Amino acid sequence: MTRTRHAVLVLAAALLPGPLFAADPPAPLVALRAKRLFDGRGDAVVADAVVLVEGSKIKAVGRALPVPPGATIVDLGDATLLPGFIDCHTHLTFESGPDYYRQTVVDLQRTTAEKAIRATVFARRTLLAGFTTVRDLGADEFVDVGLRNAIASGAVPGPRMLVATHPLGARGGHADADGFSYGRLGKESGVADGIASGPDAFRDAVRFDVKYGADVIKVMATGGVLSLQDEVDTPQVTQPEMDAIVDEAHRLRKKTAAHAHGIEGARTAIRAGIDSIEHGSFLDEETFRMMKAKGTFFVPTLMALEYVSGRHAMAALPPSVAAKAKAAGEKRSEAFRAALRTGVKIAFGTDSAVSPHGKNAEEFGLMVELGMSPAAALRSATSAAAELLGLEKSIGSLAPGYEADVVAVPGNPLDDVTATERVLFVMKGGVVVRKP
């Protein structure tokens, strides 16, 4: 073994958490007991709850179920059992800091190996917070693919992941914006980086992402908040280009997601048949009615602007970014309330990386604060999120035959949804990874 390789392995071992690797393997039969249960589908809790887990699957769910002889009993007391939470918009391979300028320099200095090791820490935090599945919507250097595979193989702890690799976008747009002068960082970006022009080139970009491991295709339909040289609400992909992206992704049986703050960019994606609109800061009722008619999901990511321009705002932002954050922040709540009024399908997403990993559950409180019922907010991160991911027959509900992804929170989250920020117990695929 080379000295360099040995050093990398020692560093990885030092950073990775021991207790999770020591987690008990799935027992033949486990009975989870709690004062109540929310199954991820309804509007109410079930009292005196019991969930029977056999191996990696849920065997039975109900009130005061008899516990078979020999079962391992986990009694969680005055708590509520729920399906493992699902976050439909994360970026587990990086995390923003309070100073935009310093963060940019630090990120440029990090090697791929360092990014990968740090990503395992973010994945662990997310899992311990009760999020057993995530959709990761964009990463550099295929670190997301490596992280997904390492988690799936059991090499490192973390949530089940669906990944997008490079987001697709127009030259100079949100997927391409770096603010550096021409040639300063090497070659000009192209299809291998997700940057294309014209329907045929975007089809090739979809194929490139899929070739190298993408489970979902993400496109930047409009400008963004944290990029330097574009306007936040302007459309950046033409209708023929968007049609090609969505058609090619669906032809390859991949779901699609569109980053879209502005109305016209969002409508371009909706007309093309996009599966979800992310952020939607400036969207109006007419756009949400289009989404409802098409069955398009809305992933609001309220936390992102909370950590850029709201109560947890970054201390140092470039003037252009600060102006965009202020404009989007002023419209975000209005757009979310419009989505509730129109009855569009809403799936839970945080854009974690903009906000700290492991604090994902703060999104529940923001949704309820803006008018969503606690039960609907919980469904957005369970059965609704599973439907968006195309996994509604295996995760997102506490039901027989489903993956044994189970979390417990103190008290009743229908009375206080912020209980989701104080997770007591986490089981993923029948394996207990956090217990009181």
C-alpha positions in Angstrom: 0.0 0.0 0.0 1.4 3.4 -0.9 1.9 6.0 1.8 -0.7 8.4 0.3 -3.3 5.7 0.1 -2.6 4.6 3.7 -3.0 8.3 4.8 -6.4 8.6 3.1 -7.7 5.4 4.7 -6.5 6.5 8.2 -8.2 9.9 7.7 -11.4 8.3 6.6 -11.4 5.9 9.5 -10.8 8.8 11.9 -13.7 10.9 10.5 -16.3 8.2 10.1 -18.5 7.5 13.2 -17.8 4.3 15.1 -21.2 3.8 16.8 -23.1 3.6 13.5 -20.8 0.9 12.2 -21.4 -1.0 15.4 -25.2 -0.8 14.9 -27.0 -4.1 15.5 -27.8 -6.0 12.3 -31.5 -6.6 11.6 -33.0 -8.9 14.3 -35.3 -11.7 13.1 -38.3 -9.9 14.6 -38.5 -6.5 16.4 -41.6 -4.9 18.0 -41.5 -1.1 18.1 -43.9 0.3 20.7 -45.0 3.9 21.2 -47.9 5.9 22.6 -49.0 6.8 19.1 -48.2 6.4 15.4 -48.6 8.5 12.2 -48.6 6.2 9.2 -47.6 8.8 6.6 -50.9 8.7 4.7 -53.7 10.0 7.0 -54.6 13.0 9.1 -54.5 11.5 12.6 -52.4 9.4 14.8 -53.1 5.8 16.1 -52.9 5.3 19.8 -51.0 2.4 21.5 -49.0 1.8 18.4 -47.0 -1.3 17.5 -44.9 -1.8 14.4 -43.6 -5.3 13.9 -40.4 -5.5 11.8 -39.0 -8.7 10.3 -35.6 -8.4 8.8 -35.6 -5.2 6.7 -39.3 -5.0 6.1 -42.4 -4.0 8.1 -44.5 -7.1 8.9 -47.5 -5.6 10.7 -48.7 -2.2 11.9 -51.6 -1.4 14.3 -53.0 -0.6 17.7 -52.0 -2.8 20.6 -50.9 -5.7 18.3 -49.8 -8.8 20.2 -46.1 -9.3 20.2 -45.0 -12.7 19.1 -42.8 -14.7 21.5 -39.1 -14.2 21.1 -39.4 -10.7 19.5 -37.1 -8.0 20.5 -39.2 -5.2 22.1 -38.2 -1.5 21.7 -40.6 0.6 23.9 -40.3 4.3 23.1 -42.9 5.5 25.5 -44.6 8.9 25.0 -43.4 9.2 21.4 -44.8 9.0 17.9 -43.6 6.5 15.3 -43.5 7.8 11.8 -42.1 6.6 8.4 -38.5 7.6 7.9 -38.4 11.2 6.5 -37.6 11.9 2.8 -35.9 15.1 1.7 -36.4 15.6 -2.1 -33.8 18.4 -2.4 -30.4 18.1 -0.8 -26.7 18.5 -1.7 -24.9 16.2 0.6 -21.5 16.7 -0.9 -20.9 20.3 0.3 -22.1 22.8 2.9 -22.2 26.6 2.8 -20.6 28.8 5.4 -21.6 32.2 6.8 -19.1 34.1 4.5 -19.8 33.7 0.8 -16.4 35.0 -0.3 -14.3 32.8 2.0 -16.4 29.8 1.2 -15.7 30.2 -2.5 -11.9 30.2 -1.9 -12.1 27.2 0.5 -14.2 25.2 -2.0 -11.6 25.8 -4.8 -8.9 24.5 -2.5 -10.6 21.2 -1.6 -9.6 18.0 -3.4 -12.1 15.5 -4.6 -10.9 13.1 -1.8 -11.6 15.8 0.9 -15.0 16.5 -0.6 -15.9 12.8 -0.5 -14.8 12.4 3.1 -16.7 15.5 4.2 -19.8 14.2 2.4 -19.8 11.1 4.6 -20.1 13.4 7.7 -23.0 15.2 6.1 -24.7 12.0 5.2 -24.4 10.7 8.8 -25.9 13.9 10.2 -28.8 13.7 7.8 -29.6 10.0 8.7 -29.4 10.7 12.5 -31.9 13.6 12.0 -34.4 11.0 10.8 -34.0 11.3 7.0 -33.7 7.8 5.7 -34.0 8.7 2.0 -32.9 11.8 0.0 -32.9 13.0 -3.5 -29.5 14.8 -4.1 -29.8 17.4 -6.8 -26.4 18.3 -8.0 -22.7 17.7 -7.2 -19.3 18.1 -8.6 -16.9 15.4 -9.7 -19.5 12.6 -9.2 -18.9 12.6 -5.5 -22.7 12.1 -5.1 -22.5 8.9 -7.1 -19.6 7.6 -4.9 -21.5 8.5 -1.7 -24.7 6.8 -2.9 -22.8 3.7 -3.8 -20.8 3.6 -0.5 -24.0 4.0 1.5 -25.8 1.3 -0.5 -22.9 -1.1 0.1 -22.8 -0.5 3.8 -19.4 1.1 3.7 -20.6 4.3 5.3 -23.8 5.3 7.1 -26.3 7.6 5.5 -29.7 7.9 3.9 -30.8 6.0 0.8 -29.8 8.4 -2.1 -31.1 9.2 -5.6 -28.5 11.4 -7.3 -28.4 13.9 -10.2 -24.7 14.3 -10.8 -24.2 17.6 -12.8 -27.3 19.8 -13.1 -28.0 20.8 -16.7 -28.1 24.4 -17.8 -27.3 27.1 -20.3 -23.8 28.7 -20.7 -23.5 31.5 -18.2 -26.6 30.4 -16.4 -27.1 29.2 -12.8 -25.4 25.8 -13.5 -22.4 27.5 -15.1 -22.0 30.7 -13.1 -18.7 31.2 -11.3 -17.9 34.8 -11.7 -14.3 34.2 -12.7 -12.7 35.7 -15.8 -12.3 33.6 -19.0 -9.7 30.9 -18.7 -8.9 31.6 -15.1 -10.0 28.1 -14.0 -9.0 26.2 -17.1 -11.1 24.8 -19.9 -14.5 26.3 -20.8 -17.4 24.2 -19.5 -19.3 21.8 -21.8 -21.6 18.8 -22.0 -19.5 16.9 -19.5 -20.2 19.6 -17.0 -23.9 19.8 -17.8 -23.6 22.9 -19.9 -25.2 22.7 -23.4 -26.9 24.7 -26.1 -29.7 23.4 -28.4 -32.0 20.4 -28.1 -29.5 17.8 -29.4 -26.7 19.0 -27.1 -29.0 18.8 -24.1 -30.1 15.3 -25.1 -26.4 14.4 -25.1 -26.0 16.0 -21.7 -28.8 13.9 -20.3 -27.2 10.7 -21.7 -23.8 11.8 -20.2 -25.3 12.2 -16.7 -27.1 8.8 -17.0 -24.0 7.1 -18.3 -22.1 8.2 -15.2 -24.7 7.3 -12.6 -27.6 9.8 -12.5 -30.9 8.5 -11.1 -32.7 11.8 -11.8 -32.0 14.7 -14.2 -32.0 18.2 -12.9 -32.1 21.3 -15.1 -31.7 25.0 -14.2 -34.7 26.5 -15.8 -34.1 30.0 -14.4 -31.4 32.0 -12.7 -30.5 31.4 -9.1 -29.8 33.3 -5.9 -26.3 32.3 -5.1 -24.8 32.6 -8.6 -23.1 35.9 -9.4 -23.9 37.0 -13.0 -27.5 35.9 -13.7 -30.9 37.3 -12.7 -32.8 35.1 -10.3 -36.1 34.9 -12.2 -35.1 34.9 -15.8 -35.7 31.8 -18.0 -32.4 30.2 -19.1 -33.5 27.2 -21.2 -35.7 27.5 -24.4 -38.9 25.4 -24.8 -37.3 23.1 -27.5 -34.3 22.5 -25.2 -36.5 21.8 -22.2 -38.7 19.5 -24.3 -35.6 17.6 -25.3 -34.3 17.3 -21.8 -37.5 15.9 -20.3 -38.2 13.7 -23.3 -34.8 12.1 -23.2 -34.8 11.6 -19.4 -38.3 10.0 -19.5 -37.3 7.9 -22.4 -34.4 6.6 -20.3 -36.9 6.1 -17.4 -35.4 8.9 -15.2 -37.4 11.5 -13.3 -36.7 15.2 -13.8 -36.5 18.2 -11.6 -36.3 21.9 -12.5 -34.7 24.6 -10.4 -37.1 27.5 -11.2 -37.6 30.7 -9.2 -39.4 32.6 -12.0 -42.7 32.2 -13.7 -41.7 31.8 -17.4 -38.9 29.4 -16.7 -41.2 27.3 -14.5 -43.9 27.2 -17.2 -41.4 26.2 -19.8 -40.6 23.2 -17.6 -44.2 22.4 -16.8 -45.2 22.4 -20.5 -42.4 20.0 -21.2 -43.7 17.6 -18.5 -41.2 18.1 -15.7 -41.8 16.0 -12.6 -41.1 18.7 -10.1 -40.5 22.4 -9.7 -37.9 23.4 -7.1 -38.0 26.7 -5.1 -40.7 28.6 -7.1 -40.1 31.8 -5.2 -42.0 34.0 -7.7 -44.7 31.6 -8.9 -48.3 32.7 -9.0 -51.7 30.9 -8.8 -51.9 30.5 -12.6 -48.6 28.6 -12.7 -49.6 26.4 -9.8 -52.9 25.6 -11.6 -50.8 24.5 -14.6 -48.8 22.3 -12.3 -51.9 20.8 -10.7 -53.4 20.0 -14.1 -50.2 18.3 -15.2 -49.6 16.5 -11.9 -46.3 18.4 -11.3 -44.9 18.4 -7.8 -43.8 21.5 -6.0 -40.7 21.3 -3.8 -40.6 24.7 -2.0 -37.2 24.6 -0.1 -38.3 27.3 2.3 -35.2 26.8 4.5 -32.8 27.9 1.7 -33.9 31.5 1.7 -34.2 31.4 5.5 -30.5 30.7 5.7 -29.5 33.2 2.9 -31.7 36.2 3.6 -34.0 35.3 6.5 -33.6 34.7 10.3 -30.4 32.7 9.7 -29.0 34.9 7.0 -25.3 34.7 5.9 -23.2 37.5 7.2 -21.3 38.3 4.0 -22.9 38.2 0.6 -21.8 39.9 -2.7 -24.2 42.8 -3.5 -25.7 41.1 -6.5 -26.5 37.9 -4.5 -27.9 39.9 -1.5 -30.2 41.8 -3.9 -31.5 38.5 -5.4 -31.9 36.9 -2.0 -33.9 39.9 -0.8 -36.2 39.8 -3.8 -36.8 36.1 -3.6 -37.3 36.1 0.1 -40.0 38.8 -0.1 -42.0 36.6 -2.5 -41.3 33.1 -1.2 -44.1 33.0 1.5 -46.7 34.4 -0.9 -45.8 31.7 -3.5 -46.1 29.0 -0.9 -49.5 30.2 0.2 -50.6 30.3 -3.4 -49.5 26.7 -3.8 -51.6 25.7 -0.8 -54.7 27.5 -2.2 -54.5 25.7 -5.5 -54.0 22.3 -4.0 -50.8 21.4 -6.0 -48.9 18.4 -4.9 -46.2 19.4 -2.5 -43.1 17.3 -1.6 -40.7 18.1 1.2 -37.3 19.6 0.2 -34.8 21.8 2.0 -31.9 22.5 -0.4 -29.6 21.4 2.5 -26.1 22.6 1.9 -27.4 26.1 1.7 -28.7 25.3 5.2 -26.7 23.0 7.6 -27.0 19.3 7.1 -28.9 17.6 9.9 -31.3 20.5 10.4 -33.6 19.4 7.6 -36.6 19.1 9.9 -36.8 22.8 10.4 -38.6 22.9 7.1 -41.7 21.3 8.8 -42.0 24.3 11.1 -41.7 26.8 8.2 -44.4 25.0 6.2 -46.8 25.0 9.1 -46.0 28.6 9.9 -47.1 29.5 6.4 -50.5 27.7 6.6 -49.9 24.0 5.9 -51.5 21.6 8.4 -49.0 19.5 10.5 -50.4 16.3 9.0 -50.0 17.6 5.4 -46.4 18.7 6.2 -45.6 15.3 7.5 -47.1 13.6 4.5 -45.0 15.9 2.2 -41.9 14.2 3.7 -43.3 10.7 3.7 -46.0 9.3 1.2 -46.0 12.4 -1.0 -42.2 12.5 -1.3 -42.1 8.8 -2.0 -44.6 9.3 -4.9 -42.5 12.0 -6.4 -39.4 9.7 -6.3 -41.4 6.8 -7.8 -40.9 4.8 -4.6 -44.4 4.9 -3.2 -44.7 1.1 -3.1 -41.6 0.7 -0.9 -41.0 3.7 1.3 -42.9 6.7 2.8 -45.6 4.7 4.8 -45.7 2.5 7.8 -47.5 -0.5 6.2 -46.8 -4.2 5.8 -44.3 -5.0 3.1 -42.6 -1.6 3.1 -39.0 -0.9 4.0 -38.6 -0.7 7.8 -37.6 2.9 7.8 -39.0 4.2 11.1 -38.4 7.3 13.2 -39.7 8.3 16.6 -40.2 11.8 17.9 -41.2 13.0 21.4 -44.9 13.8 22.0 -47.4 14.3 19.2 -46.1 16.2 16.1 -49.6 17.0 15.1 -49.7 19.2 18.2 -46.2 20.5 17.8 -44.6 19.8 14.4 -41.2 21.0 15.7 -41.0 17.7 17.6 -39.5 16.4 14.3 -36.4 18.4 15.2 -35.9 16.2 18.3 -35.7 12.7 16.8 -35.3 10.0 19.4 -35.0 6.9 17.3 -34.1 6.0 13.7 -34.3 2.7 12.0 -33.3 2.3 8.3 -34.1 -0.9 6.5 -34.5 -2.7 9.8 -31.2 -1.5 11.2 -31.3 0.7 14.3 -29.0 3.6 13.8 -30.2 5.9 16.6 -31.9 5.0 19.9 -32.6 6.9 23.1 
